[in-house]
Amino acid sequence: MAVLTVRIPENLHLRLKRLVEKTKRTKSSFIIEMIEENLEDYEDGYIALERLNEKNARYLTTEEIEEELEI
Protein backbone atom coordinates (compact mmCIF):
# COMPACT_ATOMS: atom_id res chain seq x y z
CA MET A 1 0.00 0.00 0.00
CA ALA A 2 1.24 3.50 -0.83
CA VAL A 3 1.99 6.04 1.88
CA LEU A 4 0.65 9.59 1.58
CA THR A 5 1.47 12.47 3.89
CA VAL A 6 -0.93 15.42 4.05
CA ARG A 7 -1.22 18.54 6.15
CA ILE A 8 -4.71 19.35 7.40
CA PRO A 9 -6.05 22.21 9.49
CA GLU A 10 -5.95 21.60 13.23
CA ASN A 11 -9.75 21.73 13.56
CA LEU A 12 -10.13 18.87 11.04
CA HIS A 13 -7.47 16.86 12.81
CA LEU A 14 -9.27 17.27 16.16
CA ARG A 15 -12.59 16.22 14.63
CA LEU A 16 -11.00 13.16 13.04
CA LYS A 17 -9.23 12.30 16.29
CA ARG A 18 -12.53 12.45 18.24
CA LEU A 19 -14.21 10.24 15.66
CA VAL A 20 -11.37 7.73 15.86
CA GLU A 21 -11.65 7.62 19.64
CA LYS A 22 -15.43 7.13 19.55
CA THR A 23 -15.40 4.42 16.91
CA LYS A 24 -12.11 2.62 17.65
CA ARG A 25 -11.26 2.81 13.94
CA THR A 26 -8.04 4.16 12.50
CA LYS A 27 -7.53 7.56 10.93
CA SER A 28 -6.41 5.81 7.78
CA SER A 29 -9.63 3.80 7.52
CA PHE A 30 -11.71 6.98 7.66
CA ILE A 31 -9.53 8.84 5.20
CA ILE A 32 -9.52 5.95 2.72
CA GLU A 33 -13.31 5.67 2.99
CA MET A 34 -13.75 9.41 2.44
CA ILE A 35 -11.46 9.40 -0.60
CA GLU A 36 -13.24 6.38 -2.10
CA GLU A 37 -16.65 8.02 -1.61
CA ASN A 38 -15.63 11.32 -3.21
CA LEU A 39 -12.93 10.59 -5.78
CA GLU A 40 -15.34 9.38 -8.45
CA ASP A 41 -17.38 12.60 -8.17
CA TYR A 42 -14.24 14.68 -8.75
CA GLU A 43 -13.19 12.49 -11.67
CA ASP A 44 -16.66 12.82 -13.23
CA GLY A 45 -16.62 16.58 -12.73
CA TYR A 46 -13.30 16.97 -14.51
CA ILE A 47 -14.43 14.74 -17.36
CA ALA A 48 -17.52 16.94 -17.73
CA LEU A 49 -15.37 20.10 -17.77
CA GLU A 50 -13.07 18.61 -20.39
CA ARG A 51 -16.05 17.76 -22.57
CA LEU A 52 -17.53 21.24 -22.16
CA ASN A 53 -14.24 22.74 -23.31
CA GLU A 54 -14.01 20.61 -26.46
CA LYS A 55 -14.22 22.83 -29.54
CA ASN A 56 -16.40 20.43 -31.51
CA ALA A 57 -18.66 19.43 -28.62
CA ARG A 58 -22.25 18.65 -29.57
CA TYR A 59 -24.95 19.69 -27.11
CA LEU A 60 -28.33 17.99 -27.09
CA THR A 61 -31.69 19.33 -26.00
CA THR A 62 -33.77 17.42 -23.48
CA GLU A 63 -36.01 16.27 -26.31
CA GLU A 64 -33.04 14.95 -28.30
CA ILE A 65 -31.74 13.03 -25.28
CA GLU A 66 -35.17 11.52 -24.61
CA GLU A 67 -35.44 10.50 -28.25
CA GLU A 68 -31.93 9.03 -28.23
CA LEU A 69 -32.70 7.05 -25.05
CA GLU A 70 -36.21 6.18 -26.25
CA ILE A 71 -37.90 7.49 -23.11
Stockholm file with secondary structure:
# STOCKHOLM 1.0

chainA/1-71         MAVLTVRIPENLHLRLKRLVEKTKRTKSSFIIEMIEENLEDYEDGYIALERLNEKNARYLTTEEIEEELEI
#=GR chainA/1-71 SS CCCCCCCCCHHHHHHHHHHHHHHTCCHHHHHHHHHHHHHHHHHHHHHHHHHHTCTTCCCCCHHHHHHHHTC
#=GC SS_cons        CCCCCCCCCHHHHHHHHHHHHHHTCCHHHHHHHHHHHHHHHHHHHHHHHHHHTCTTCCCCCHHHHHHHHTC
//
